[in-house]
Amino acid sequence: MDDCCSLCNTEGEYTTLIIECSFAVQCLQAEKNWLVWRVKTTELPQLLRWLSRAKVSRFQKHVYAAVVAGLVYCIWEARNRIIWQGDQASCIRLIEDLKWRIKT
C-alpha cells in the first residue's frame, strides 16, 4: 500500500482521518453550510476545542459533536470502501448518508 491518500490522491494517508485532505475538507465545509455553523477551522483538534468553549446551547453542542463524529466515521468508511471494494469517493453521497444518519 502506498503513502497516497485514498480519497484525494495526495501524499499522507493519515491526514484523511483528521479531516485535512481536500476531500474531507470539502465534506466538512458542506456540513458546516448545512448546519449554518460559522466556525472557520477545518482541523479536528481545533473543532473539538471550539465545541468545548462555544457559547451555544447544550443541544447545539451535541448536534455539532454528532456531526463531527459522524463525519470522521463516514470519511473512514468511504476510505475503506475505496481500498477494499474499489468504490469511488463522492462527497455528495457521503454528506447525504451523514445527514440521514444524524436525522435518524
Secondary structure as GFF3:
##gff-version 3
##sequence-region A 1 104
A	DSSP	three_ten_helix	13	18	.	.	.	ID=ss1
A	DSSP	alpha_helix	22	35	.	.	.	ID=ss2
A	DSSP	alpha_helix	44	53	.	.	.	ID=ss3
A	DSSP	alpha_helix	58	85	.	.	.	ID=ss4
A	DSSP	alpha_helix	91	103	.	.	.	ID=ss5
###
